[in-house]
């Protein structure tokens, strides 16, 4: 996942991080995760998988 705009609270398994534009995050296959917008405006990110 690559953050393009805004900030998100990203939870991956038991870990939690606040992401910002330019951050790249790897989410392992099969691991429970969630994303919540924590900025005052819309957020955008790129998400890919194989």
Steps between C-alpha positions, in 0.01 A plus 500: 500500500635844408347807663441778247304758703378543858566293812362162595510285810607162367456194718678181391447210737581643846713789365371852434669786312402844371593529132578817304552583132803319360482212751501148360364215710515125430200299620575125506249274324227371730573743786198687635528875442295821499541860383333805658522858373641720781554817295249786467456433126481210256787252481635321193724196479611240248437138591616197306525127552595185315 
